[in-house]
Amino acid sequence: MINAEVVKSGNENNVNLIRRFTKRVQGSGVLPRVRSKRYAARKQSEYVKQKKTLKVLKRRQEVAELLKMGKMTEFSKSRK
C-alpha cells in the first residue's frame, strides 16, 4: 500500500496543506484501488457453479422442447 504523507512547511496554512494532501492521494491512485475492492464479490464455489450450469442447461432443453412443439416462438435475448 502506498501511503500519502505531507509535512507542513514553515508558514503554510491548513487549507493549502489539505489541498496538497488530496492532490497527493489522487495522484497515488489509492482511492480507485480501494473502491474497486469495496464491492468485490467472492468467488463462486464449484458446487454453486455446477448447480448454475445445470439450471441453464435444463432451461435450454425446456425451451428447445417448447420450440419443437410450437408452444413458443423464437426466443430473443433482448428483454426491454
PDB file of N, CA, C and O in Angstrom:
ATOM      1  N   MET A   1       0.847  -1.177   0.000  1.00  0.00           N
ATOM      2  CA  MET A   1       0.000   0.000   0.000  1.00  0.00           C
ATOM      3  C   MET A   1       0.888   1.233   0.000  1.00  0.00           C
ATOM      4  O   MET A   1       1.889   1.286   0.714  1.00  0.00           O
ATOM      5  N   ILE A   2       0.524   2.209  -0.791  1.00  0.00           N
ATOM      6  CA  ILE A   2       1.285   3.451  -0.864  1.00  0.00           C
ATOM      7  C   ILE A   2       0.646   4.447   0.092  1.00  0.00           C
ATOM      8  O   ILE A   2      -0.551   4.720   0.004  1.00  0.00           O
ATOM      9  N   ASN A   3       1.443   4.987   1.000  1.00  0.00           N
ATOM     10  CA  ASN A   3       0.941   5.989   1.923  1.00  0.00           C
ATOM     11  C   ASN A   3       1.207   7.370   1.359  1.00  0.00           C
ATOM     12  O   ASN A   3       2.296   7.645   0.854  1.00  0.00           O
ATOM     13  N   ALA A   4       0.209   8.240   1.444  1.00  0.00           N
ATOM     14  CA  ALA A   4       0.373   9.619   1.009  1.00  0.00           C
ATOM     15  C   ALA A   4       0.644  10.450   2.254  1.00  0.00           C
ATOM     16  O   ALA A   4      -0.209  10.556   3.135  1.00  0.00           O
ATOM     17  N   GLU A   5       1.817  11.030   2.323  1.00  0.00           N
ATOM     18  CA  GLU A   5       2.197  11.775   3.510  1.00  0.00           C
ATOM     19  C   GLU A   5       2.678  13.155   3.087  1.00  0.00           C
ATOM     20  O   GLU A   5       3.457  13.293   2.143  1.00  0.00           O
ATOM     21  N   VAL A   6       2.205  14.169   3.795  1.00  0.00           N
ATOM     22  CA  VAL A   6       2.667  15.534   3.554  1.00  0.00           C
ATOM     23  C   VAL A   6       3.082  16.128   4.891  1.00  0.00           C
ATOM     24  O   VAL A   6       2.514  15.800   5.932  1.00  0.00           O
ATOM     25  N   VAL A   7       4.071  16.997   4.851  1.00  0.00           N
ATOM     26  CA  VAL A   7       4.572  17.657   6.064  1.00  0.00           C
ATOM     27  C   VAL A   7       4.340  19.143   5.902  1.00  0.00           C
ATOM     28  O   VAL A   7       4.618  19.722   4.851  1.00  0.00           O
ATOM     29  N   LYS A   8       3.828  19.752   6.956  1.00  0.00           N
ATOM     30  CA  LYS A   8       3.528  21.179   6.917  1.00  0.00           C
ATOM     31  C   LYS A   8       4.835  21.971   6.936  1.00  0.00           C
ATOM     32  O   LYS A   8       5.688  21.780   7.803  1.00  0.00           O
ATOM     33  N   SER A   9       4.964  22.856   5.963  1.00  0.00           N
ATOM     34  CA  SER A   9       6.163  23.688   5.932  1.00  0.00           C
ATOM     35  C   SER A   9       5.975  24.894   6.853  1.00  0.00           C
ATOM     36  O   SER A   9       4.910  25.057   7.448  1.00  0.00           O
ATOM     37  N   GLY A  10       6.966  25.709   6.969  1.00  0.00           N
ATOM     38  CA  GLY A  10       7.011  26.828   7.925  1.00  0.00           C
ATOM     39  C   GLY A  10       5.739  27.604   8.119  1.00  0.00           C
ATOM     40  O   GLY A  10       5.092  27.462   9.157  1.00  0.00           O
ATOM     41  N   ASN A  11       5.350  28.427   7.157  1.00  0.00           N
ATOM     42  CA  ASN A  11       4.177  29.284   7.336  1.00  0.00           C
ATOM     43  C   ASN A  11       3.035  28.893   6.396  1.00  0.00           C
ATOM     44  O   ASN A  11       2.281  29.759   5.952  1.00  0.00           O
ATOM     45  N   GLU A  12       2.901  27.609   6.088  1.00  0.00           N
ATOM     46  CA  GLU A  12       1.821  27.114   5.230  1.00  0.00           C
ATOM     47  C   GLU A  12       0.538  26.981   6.047  1.00  0.00           C
ATOM     48  O   GLU A  12       0.560  26.464   7.164  1.00  0.00           O
ATOM     49  N   ASN A  13      -0.576  27.447   5.489  1.00  0.00           N
ATOM     50  CA  ASN A  13      -1.828  27.327   6.243  1.00  0.00           C
ATOM     51  C   ASN A  13      -2.441  25.947   6.049  1.00  0.00           C
ATOM     52  O   ASN A  13      -2.017  25.189   5.177  1.00  0.00           O
ATOM     53  N   ASN A  14      -3.435  25.628   6.859  1.00  0.00           N
ATOM     54  CA  ASN A  14      -4.036  24.297   6.865  1.00  0.00           C
ATOM     55  C   ASN A  14      -4.780  23.972   5.570  1.00  0.00           C
ATOM     56  O   ASN A  14      -4.801  22.817   5.144  1.00  0.00           O
ATOM     57  N   VAL A  15      -5.384  24.969   4.948  1.00  0.00           N
ATOM     58  CA  VAL A  15      -6.137  24.745   3.713  1.00  0.00           C
ATOM     59  C   VAL A  15      -5.189  24.288   2.606  1.00  0.00           C
ATOM     60  O   VAL A  15      -5.503  23.362   1.858  1.00  0.00           O
ATOM     61  N   ASN A  16      -4.040  24.933   2.505  1.00  0.00           N
ATOM     62  CA  ASN A  16      -3.065  24.532   1.491  1.00  0.00           C
ATOM     63  C   ASN A  16      -2.515  23.142   1.782  1.00  0.00           C
ATOM     64  O   ASN A  16      -2.267  22.364   0.861  1.00  0.00           O
ATOM     65  N   LEU A  17      -2.329  22.834   3.041  1.00  0.00           N
ATOM     66  CA  LEU A  17      -1.832  21.511   3.431  1.00  0.00           C
ATOM     67  C   LEU A  17      -2.829  20.425   3.022  1.00  0.00           C
ATOM     68  O   LEU A  17      -2.441  19.392   2.477  1.00  0.00           O
ATOM     69  N   ILE A  18      -4.108  20.664   3.287  1.00  0.00           N
ATOM     70  CA  ILE A  18      -5.147  19.690   2.920  1.00  0.00           C
ATOM     71  C   ILE A  18      -5.234  19.555   1.400  1.00  0.00           C
ATOM     72  O   ILE A  18      -5.379  18.448   0.883  1.00  0.00           O
ATOM     73  N   ARG A  19      -5.145  20.684   0.681  1.00  0.00           N
ATOM     74  CA  ARG A  19      -5.194  20.654  -0.778  1.00  0.00           C
ATOM     75  C   ARG A  19      -4.026  19.837  -1.334  1.00  0.00           C
ATOM     76  O   ARG A  19      -4.203  19.039  -2.254  1.00  0.00           O
ATOM     77  N   ARG A  20      -2.834  20.039  -0.773  1.00  0.00           N
ATOM     78  CA  ARG A  20      -1.654  19.297  -1.224  1.00  0.00           C
ATOM     79  C   ARG A  20      -1.799  17.802  -0.930  1.00  0.00           C
ATOM     80  O   ARG A  20      -1.399  16.954  -1.728  1.00  0.00           O
ATOM     81  N   PHE A  21      -2.380  17.500   0.233  1.00  0.00           N
ATOM     82  CA  PHE A  21      -2.599  16.101   0.605  1.00  0.00           C
ATOM     83  C   PHE A  21      -3.574  15.423  -0.352  1.00  0.00           C
ATOM     84  O   PHE A  21      -3.322  14.304  -0.798  1.00  0.00           O
ATOM     85  N   THR A  22      -4.690  16.089  -0.674  1.00  0.00           N
ATOM     86  CA  THR A  22      -5.666  15.481  -1.567  1.00  0.00           C
ATOM     87  C   THR A  22      -5.077  15.271  -2.962  1.00  0.00           C
ATOM     88  O   THR A  22      -5.355  14.260  -3.607  1.00  0.00           O
ATOM     89  N   LYS A  23      -4.267  16.219  -3.426  1.00  0.00           N
ATOM     90  CA  LYS A  23      -3.608  16.051  -4.731  1.00  0.00           C
ATOM     91  C   LYS A  23      -2.681  14.838  -4.699  1.00  0.00           C
ATOM     92  O   LYS A  23      -2.626  14.073  -5.662  1.00  0.00           O
ATOM     93  N   ARG A  24      -1.960  14.660  -3.606  1.00  0.00           N
ATOM     94  CA  ARG A  24      -1.031  13.538  -3.482  1.00  0.00           C
ATOM     95  C   ARG A  24      -1.790  12.211  -3.465  1.00  0.00           C
ATOM     96  O   ARG A  24      -1.357  11.239  -4.084  1.00  0.00           O
ATOM     97  N   VAL A  25      -2.924  12.170  -2.755  1.00  0.00           N
ATOM     98  CA  VAL A  25      -3.737  10.944  -2.696  1.00  0.00           C
ATOM     99  C   VAL A  25      -4.298  10.619  -4.070  1.00  0.00           C
ATOM    100  O   VAL A  25      -4.265   9.462  -4.491  1.00  0.00           O
ATOM    101  N   GLN A  26      -4.812  11.620  -4.776  1.00  0.00           N
ATOM    102  CA  GLN A  26      -5.358  11.386  -6.106  1.00  0.00           C
ATOM    103  C   GLN A  26      -4.282  10.907  -7.069  1.00  0.00           C
ATOM    104  O   GLN A  26      -4.533  10.038  -7.903  1.00  0.00           O
ATOM    105  N   GLY A  27      -3.098  11.467  -6.957  1.00  0.00           N
ATOM    106  CA  GLY A  27      -2.011  11.080  -7.844  1.00  0.00           C
ATOM    107  C   GLY A  27      -1.498   9.678  -7.580  1.00  0.00           C
ATOM    108  O   GLY A  27      -1.013   9.011  -8.494  1.00  0.00           O
ATOM    109  N   SER A  28      -1.599   9.222  -6.332  1.00  0.00           N
ATOM    110  CA  SER A  28      -1.074   7.898  -5.999  1.00  0.00           C
ATOM    111  C   SER A  28      -1.983   6.769  -6.468  1.00  0.00           C
ATOM    112  O   SER A  28      -1.524   5.634  -6.600  1.00  0.00           O
ATOM    113  N   GLY A  29      -3.262   7.051  -6.722  1.00  0.00           N
ATOM    114  CA  GLY A  29      -4.195   6.031  -7.206  1.00  0.00           C
ATOM    115  C   GLY A  29      -4.699   5.096  -6.125  1.00  0.00           C
ATOM    116  O   GLY A  29      -5.143   3.988  -6.424  1.00  0.00           O
ATOM    117  N   VAL A  30      -4.640   5.522  -4.876  1.00  0.00           N
ATOM    118  CA  VAL A  30      -5.085   4.681  -3.761  1.00  0.00           C
ATOM    119  C   VAL A  30      -6.602   4.540  -3.763  1.00  0.00           C
ATOM    120  O   VAL A  30      -7.123   3.436  -3.602  1.00  0.00           O
ATOM    121  N   LEU A  31      -7.308   5.641  -3.943  1.00  0.00           N
ATOM    122  CA  LEU A  31      -8.776   5.606  -3.843  1.00  0.00           C
ATOM    123  C   LEU A  31      -9.441   4.708  -4.879  1.00  0.00           C
ATOM    124  O   LEU A  31     -10.312   3.923  -4.504  1.00  0.00           O
ATOM    125  N   PRO A  32      -9.085   4.776  -6.155  1.00  0.00           N
ATOM    126  CA  PRO A  32      -9.736   3.855  -7.106  1.00  0.00           C
ATOM    127  C   PRO A  32      -9.483   2.387  -6.777  1.00  0.00           C
ATOM    128  O   PRO A  32     -10.363   1.547  -6.967  1.00  0.00           O
ATOM    129  N   ARG A  33      -8.293   2.077  -6.289  1.00  0.00           N
ATOM    130  CA  ARG A  33      -7.981   0.687  -5.948  1.00  0.00           C
ATOM    131  C   ARG A  33      -8.828   0.229  -4.761  1.00  0.00           C
ATOM    132  O   ARG A  33      -9.347  -0.888  -4.767  1.00  0.00           O
ATOM    133  N   VAL A  34      -8.971   1.073  -3.754  1.00  0.00           N
ATOM    134  CA  VAL A  34      -9.760   0.714  -2.574  1.00  0.00           C
ATOM    135  C   VAL A  34     -11.238   0.605  -2.935  1.00  0.00           C
ATOM    136  O   VAL A  34     -11.927  -0.301  -2.464  1.00  0.00           O
ATOM    137  N   ARG A  35     -11.729   1.524  -3.770  1.00  0.00           N
ATOM    138  CA  ARG A  35     -13.138   1.482  -4.158  1.00  0.00           C
ATOM    139  C   ARG A  35     -13.454   0.258  -5.002  1.00  0.00           C
ATOM    140  O   ARG A  35     -14.558  -0.282  -4.921  1.00  0.00           O
ATOM    141  N   SER A  36     -12.502  -0.183  -5.807  1.00  0.00           N
ATOM    142  CA  SER A  36     -12.759  -1.377  -6.609  1.00  0.00           C
ATOM    143  C   SER A  36     -12.825  -2.621  -5.738  1.00  0.00           C
ATOM    144  O   SER A  36     -13.557  -3.557  -6.058  1.00  0.00           O
ATOM    145  N   LYS A  37     -12.084  -2.648  -4.657  1.00  0.00           N
ATOM    146  CA  LYS A  37     -12.114  -3.802  -3.758  1.00  0.00           C
ATOM    147  C   LYS A  37     -13.325  -3.785  -2.847  1.00  0.00           C
ATOM    148  O   LYS A  37     -13.694  -4.819  -2.291  1.00  0.00           O
ATOM    149  N   ARG A  38     -13.948  -2.634  -2.684  1.00  0.00           N
ATOM    150  CA  ARG A  38     -15.034  -2.480  -1.728  1.00  0.00           C
ATOM    151  C   ARG A  38     -16.217  -3.398  -2.019  1.00  0.00           C
ATOM    152  O   ARG A  38     -16.772  -4.006  -1.103  1.00  0.00           O
ATOM    153  N   TYR A  39     -16.602  -3.499  -3.278  1.00  0.00           N
ATOM    154  CA  TYR A  39     -17.777  -4.283  -3.641  1.00  0.00           C
ATOM    155  C   TYR A  39     -17.415  -5.568  -4.382  1.00  0.00           C
ATOM    156  O   TYR A  39     -18.250  -6.138  -5.084  1.00  0.00           O
ATOM    157  N   ALA A  40     -16.201  -6.012  -4.230  1.00  0.00           N
ATOM    158  CA  ALA A  40     -15.776  -7.231  -4.916  1.00  0.00           C
ATOM    159  C   ALA A  40     -16.539  -8.430  -4.351  1.00  0.00           C
ATOM    160  O   ALA A  40     -16.659  -8.589  -3.136  1.00  0.00           O
ATOM    161  N   ALA A  41     -17.041  -9.252  -5.233  1.00  0.00           N
ATOM    162  CA  ALA A  41     -17.797 -10.436  -4.810  1.00  0.00           C
ATOM    163  C   ALA A  41     -16.849 -11.619  -4.608  1.00  0.00           C
ATOM    164  O   ALA A  41     -15.788 -11.698  -5.227  1.00  0.00           O
ATOM    165  N   ARG A  42     -17.251 -12.520  -3.744  1.00  0.00           N
ATOM    166  CA  ARG A  42     -16.445 -13.724  -3.529  1.00  0.00           C
ATOM    167  C   ARG A  42     -16.494 -14.604  -4.760  1.00  0.00           C
ATOM    168  O   ARG A  42     -17.410 -14.495  -5.575  1.00  0.00           O
ATOM    169  N   LYS A  43     -15.510 -15.476  -4.895  1.00  0.00           N
ATOM    170  CA  LYS A  43     -15.530 -16.442  -5.976  1.00  0.00           C
ATOM    171  C   LYS A  43     -16.582 -17.495  -5.663  1.00  0.00           C
ATOM    172  O   LYS A  43     -16.750 -17.901  -4.513  1.00  0.00           O
ATOM    173  N   GLN A  44     -17.287 -17.932  -6.701  1.00  0.00           N
ATOM    174  CA  GLN A  44     -18.310 -18.951  -6.502  1.00  0.00           C
ATOM    175  C   GLN A  44     -17.643 -20.301  -6.275  1.00  0.00           C
ATOM    176  O   GLN A  44     -16.619 -20.617  -6.880  1.00  0.00           O
ATOM    177  N   SER A  45     -18.240 -21.082  -5.400  1.00  0.00           N
ATOM    178  CA  SER A  45     -17.710 -22.413  -5.149  1.00  0.00           C
ATOM    179  C   SER A  45     -18.013 -23.310  -6.353  1.00  0.00           C
ATOM    180  O   SER A  45     -18.877 -22.998  -7.173  1.00  0.00           O
ATOM    181  N   GLU A  46     -17.304 -24.404  -6.442  1.00  0.00           N
ATOM    182  CA  GLU A  46     -17.504 -25.347  -7.555  1.00  0.00           C
ATOM    183  C   GLU A  46     -18.931 -25.881  -7.549  1.00  0.00           C
ATOM    184  O   GLU A  46     -19.531 -26.065  -8.608  1.00  0.00           O
ATOM    185  N   TYR A  47     -19.475 -26.129  -6.365  1.00  0.00           N
ATOM    186  CA  TYR A  47     -20.834 -26.661  -6.250  1.00  0.00           C
ATOM    187  C   TYR A  47     -21.848 -25.667  -6.809  1.00  0.00           C
ATOM    188  O   TYR A  47     -22.764 -26.052  -7.536  1.00  0.00           O
ATOM    189  N   VAL A  48     -21.683 -24.390  -6.468  1.00  0.00           N
ATOM    190  CA  VAL A  48     -22.621 -23.374  -6.934  1.00  0.00           C
ATOM    191  C   VAL A  48     -22.509 -23.206  -8.450  1.00  0.00           C
ATOM    192  O   VAL A  48     -23.524 -23.055  -9.130  1.00  0.00           O
ATOM    193  N   LYS A  49     -21.290 -23.232  -8.985  1.00  0.00           N
ATOM    194  CA  LYS A  49     -21.101 -23.141 -10.431  1.00  0.00           C
ATOM    195  C   LYS A  49     -21.793 -24.301 -11.137  1.00  0.00           C
ATOM    196  O   LYS A  49     -22.450 -24.115 -12.161  1.00  0.00           O
ATOM    197  N   GLN A  50     -21.637 -25.502 -10.576  1.00  0.00           N
ATOM    198  CA  GLN A  50     -22.237 -26.687 -11.189  1.00  0.00           C
ATOM    199  C   GLN A  50     -23.760 -26.589 -11.171  1.00  0.00           C
ATOM    200  O   GLN A  50     -24.413 -26.906 -12.166  1.00  0.00           O
ATOM    201  N   LYS A  51     -24.333 -26.150 -10.040  1.00  0.00           N
ATOM    202  CA  LYS A  51     -25.785 -26.006  -9.946  1.00  0.00           C
ATOM    203  C   LYS A  51     -26.300 -24.997 -10.965  1.00  0.00           C
ATOM    204  O   LYS A  51     -27.320 -25.225 -11.617  1.00  0.00           O
ATOM    205  N   LYS A  52     -25.588 -23.881 -11.097  1.00  0.00           N
ATOM    206  CA  LYS A  52     -25.999 -22.839 -12.031  1.00  0.00           C
ATOM    207  C   LYS A  52     -25.938 -23.343 -13.476  1.00  0.00           C
ATOM    208  O   LYS A  52     -26.836 -23.075 -14.274  1.00  0.00           O
ATOM    209  N   THR A  53     -24.872 -24.073 -13.801  1.00  0.00           N
ATOM    210  CA  THR A  53     -24.721 -24.618 -15.144  1.00  0.00           C
ATOM    211  C   THR A  53     -25.821 -25.620 -15.451  1.00  0.00           C
ATOM    212  O   THR A  53     -26.387 -25.603 -16.544  1.00  0.00           O
ATOM    213  N   LEU A  54     -26.131 -26.492 -14.499  1.00  0.00           N
ATOM    214  CA  LEU A  54     -27.197 -27.475 -14.707  1.00  0.00           C
ATOM    215  C   LEU A  54     -28.549 -26.797 -14.892  1.00  0.00           C
ATOM    216  O   LEU A  54     -29.371 -27.249 -15.690  1.00  0.00           O
ATOM    217  N   LYS A  55     -28.780 -25.712 -14.155  1.00  0.00           N
ATOM    218  CA  LYS A  55     -30.035 -24.981 -14.278  1.00  0.00           C
ATOM    219  C   LYS A  55     -30.164 -24.358 -15.668  1.00  0.00           C
ATOM    220  O   LYS A  55     -31.236 -24.391 -16.272  1.00  0.00           O
ATOM    221  N   VAL A  56     -29.051 -23.783 -16.178  1.00  0.00           N
ATOM    222  CA  VAL A  56     -29.065 -23.188 -17.515  1.00  0.00           C
ATOM    223  C   VAL A  56     -29.313 -24.255 -18.573  1.00  0.00           C
ATOM    224  O   VAL A  56     -30.096 -24.042 -19.499  1.00  0.00           O
ATOM    225  N   LEU A  57     -28.645 -25.410 -18.439  1.00  0.00           N
ATOM    226  CA  LEU A  57     -28.820 -26.488 -19.414  1.00  0.00           C
ATOM    227  C   LEU A  57     -30.256 -27.012 -19.418  1.00  0.00           C
ATOM    228  O   LEU A  57     -30.820 -27.314 -20.470  1.00  0.00           O
ATOM    229  N   LYS A  58     -30.834 -27.113 -18.218  1.00  0.00           N
ATOM    230  CA  LYS A  58     -32.213 -27.589 -18.113  1.00  0.00           C
ATOM    231  C   LYS A  58     -33.168 -26.605 -18.785  1.00  0.00           C
ATOM    232  O   LYS A  58     -34.092 -27.015 -19.487  1.00  0.00           O
ATOM    233  N   ARG A  59     -32.947 -25.322 -18.574  1.00  0.00           N
ATOM    234  CA  ARG A  59     -33.809 -24.311 -19.178  1.00  0.00           C
ATOM    235  C   ARG A  59     -33.683 -24.323 -20.705  1.00  0.00           C
ATOM    236  O   ARG A  59     -34.682 -24.182 -21.411  1.00  0.00           O
ATOM    237  N   ARG A  60     -32.460 -24.491 -21.213  1.00  0.00           N
ATOM    238  CA  ARG A  60     -32.259 -24.564 -22.662  1.00  0.00           C
ATOM    239  C   ARG A  60     -33.006 -25.745 -23.261  1.00  0.00           C
ATOM    240  O   ARG A  60     -33.587 -25.650 -24.342  1.00  0.00           O
ATOM    241  N   GLN A  61     -32.980 -26.861 -22.538  1.00  0.00           N
ATOM    242  CA  GLN A  61     -33.672 -28.055 -23.013  1.00  0.00           C
ATOM    243  C   GLN A  61     -35.181 -27.821 -23.030  1.00  0.00           C
ATOM    244  O   GLN A  61     -35.862 -28.223 -23.973  1.00  0.00           O
ATOM    245  N   GLU A  62     -35.706 -27.172 -21.987  1.00  0.00           N
ATOM    246  CA  GLU A  62     -37.142 -26.875 -21.939  1.00  0.00           C
ATOM    247  C   GLU A  62     -37.549 -25.958 -23.088  1.00  0.00           C
ATOM    248  O   GLU A  62     -38.593 -26.167 -23.706  1.00  0.00           O
ATOM    249  N   VAL A  63     -36.737 -24.950 -23.380  1.00  0.00           N
ATOM    250  CA  VAL A  63     -37.047 -24.018 -24.466  1.00  0.00           C
ATOM    251  C   VAL A  63     -37.014 -24.749 -25.799  1.00  0.00           C
ATOM    252  O   VAL A  63     -37.864 -24.517 -26.659  1.00  0.00           O
ATOM    253  N   ALA A  64     -36.038 -25.629 -25.972  1.00  0.00           N
ATOM    254  CA  ALA A  64     -35.953 -26.395 -27.217  1.00  0.00           C
ATOM    255  C   ALA A  64     -37.202 -27.261 -27.397  1.00  0.00           C
ATOM    256  O   ALA A  64     -37.727 -27.365 -28.505  1.00  0.00           O
ATOM    257  N   GLU A  65     -37.675 -27.875 -26.326  1.00  0.00           N
ATOM    258  CA  GLU A  65     -38.893 -28.700 -26.386  1.00  0.00           C
ATOM    259  C   GLU A  65     -40.103 -27.847 -26.768  1.00  0.00           C
ATOM    260  O   GLU A  65     -40.910 -28.237 -27.611  1.00  0.00           O
ATOM    261  N   LEU A  66     -40.218 -26.662 -26.126  1.00  0.00           N
ATOM    262  CA  LEU A  66     -41.354 -25.793 -26.420  1.00  0.00           C
ATOM    263  C   LEU A  66     -41.311 -25.288 -27.858  1.00  0.00           C
ATOM    264  O   LEU A  66     -42.349 -25.182 -28.511  1.00  0.00           O
ATOM    265  N   LEU A  67     -40.129 -24.981 -28.349  1.00  0.00           N
ATOM    266  CA  LEU A  67     -39.992 -24.551 -29.744  1.00  0.00           C
ATOM    267  C   LEU A  67     -40.386 -25.668 -30.697  1.00  0.00           C
ATOM    268  O   LEU A  67     -41.043 -25.433 -31.712  1.00  0.00           O
ATOM    269  N   LYS A  68     -39.979 -26.883 -30.359  1.00  0.00           N
ATOM    270  CA  LYS A  68     -40.265 -28.025 -31.219  1.00  0.00           C
ATOM    271  C   LYS A  68     -41.769 -28.293 -31.287  1.00  0.00           C
ATOM    272  O   LYS A  68     -42.300 -28.647 -32.340  1.00  0.00           O
ATOM    273  N   MET A  69     -42.452 -28.118 -30.145  1.00  0.00           N
ATOM    274  CA  MET A  69     -43.898 -28.357 -30.114  1.00  0.00           C
ATOM    275  C   MET A  69     -44.694 -27.174 -30.648  1.00  0.00           C
ATOM    276  O   MET A  69     -45.902 -27.283 -30.853  1.00  0.00           O
ATOM    277  N   GLY A  70     -44.023 -26.039 -30.875  1.00  0.00           N
ATOM    278  CA  GLY A  70     -44.710 -24.870 -31.400  1.00  0.00           C
ATOM    279  C   GLY A  70     -45.418 -24.052 -30.343  1.00  0.00           C
ATOM    280  O   GLY A  70     -46.213 -23.175 -30.682  1.00  0.00           O
ATOM    281  N   LYS A  71     -45.158 -24.310 -29.073  1.00  0.00           N
ATOM    282  CA  LYS A  71     -45.809 -23.574 -27.989  1.00  0.00           C
ATOM    283  C   LYS A  71     -45.077 -22.278 -27.656  1.00  0.00           C
ATOM    284  O   LYS A  71     -45.552 -21.464 -26.864  1.00  0.00           O
ATOM    285  N   MET A  72     -43.921 -22.104 -28.272  1.00  0.00           N
ATOM    286  CA  MET A  72     -43.142 -20.907 -28.001  1.00  0.00           C
ATOM    287  C   MET A  72     -42.528 -20.423 -29.313  1.00  0.00           C
ATOM    288  O   MET A  72     -42.077 -21.220 -30.135  1.00  0.00           O
ATOM    289  N   THR A  73     -42.521 -19.099 -29.491  1.00  0.00           N
ATOM    290  CA  THR A  73     -41.874 -18.553 -30.687  1.00  0.00           C
ATOM    291  C   THR A  73     -40.385 -18.406 -30.426  1.00  0.00           C
ATOM    292  O   THR A  73     -39.907 -18.678 -29.324  1.00  0.00           O
ATOM    293  N   GLU A  74     -39.664 -17.980 -31.433  1.00  0.00           N
ATOM    294  CA  GLU A  74     -38.196 -17.874 -31.317  1.00  0.00           C
ATOM    295  C   GLU A  74     -37.833 -16.985 -30.136  1.00  0.00           C
ATOM    296  O   GLU A  74     -38.386 -15.896 -29.983  1.00  0.00           O
ATOM    297  N   PHE A  75     -36.927 -17.434 -29.321  1.00  0.00           N
ATOM    298  CA  PHE A  75     -36.512 -16.761 -28.091  1.00  0.00           C
ATOM    299  C   PHE A  75     -35.469 -15.705 -28.415  1.00  0.00           C
ATOM    300  O   PHE A  75     -34.481 -15.996 -29.089  1.00  0.00           O
ATOM    301  N   SER A  76     -35.678 -14.478 -27.941  1.00  0.00           N
ATOM    302  CA  SER A  76     -34.687 -13.416 -28.166  1.00  0.00           C
ATOM    303  C   SER A  76     -34.085 -13.025 -26.818  1.00  0.00           C
ATOM    304  O   SER A  76     -34.770 -13.063 -25.796  1.00  0.00           O
ATOM    305  N   LYS A  77     -32.810 -12.651 -26.816  1.00  0.00           N
ATOM    306  CA  LYS A  77     -32.120 -12.317 -25.574  1.00  0.00           C
ATOM    307  C   LYS A  77     -32.409 -10.920 -25.092  1.00  0.00           C
ATOM    308  O   LYS A  77     -32.278 -10.652 -23.898  1.00  0.00           O
ATOM    309  N   SER A  78     -32.797 -10.014 -25.974  1.00  0.00           N
ATOM    310  CA  SER A  78     -33.045  -8.622 -25.555  1.00  0.00           C
ATOM    311  C   SER A  78     -34.437  -8.526 -24.949  1.00  0.00           C
ATOM    312  O   SER A  78     -35.454  -8.740 -25.608  1.00  0.00           O
ATOM    313  N   ARG A  79     -34.434  -8.198 -23.676  1.00  0.00           N
ATOM    314  CA  ARG A  79     -35.708  -8.013 -22.955  1.00  0.00           C
ATOM    315  C   ARG A  79     -35.818  -6.558 -22.563  1.00  0.00           C
ATOM    316  O   ARG A  79     -35.011  -6.055 -21.782  1.00  0.00           O
ATOM    317  N   LYS A  80     -36.811  -5.883 -23.103  1.00  0.00           N
ATOM    318  CA  LYS A  80     -36.958  -4.437 -22.809  1.00  0.00           C
ATOM    319  C   LYS A  80     -38.157  -4.167 -21.964  1.00  0.00           C
ATOM    320  O   LYS A  80     -38.427  -3.015 -21.626  1.00  0.00           O
TER     321      LYS A  80
END
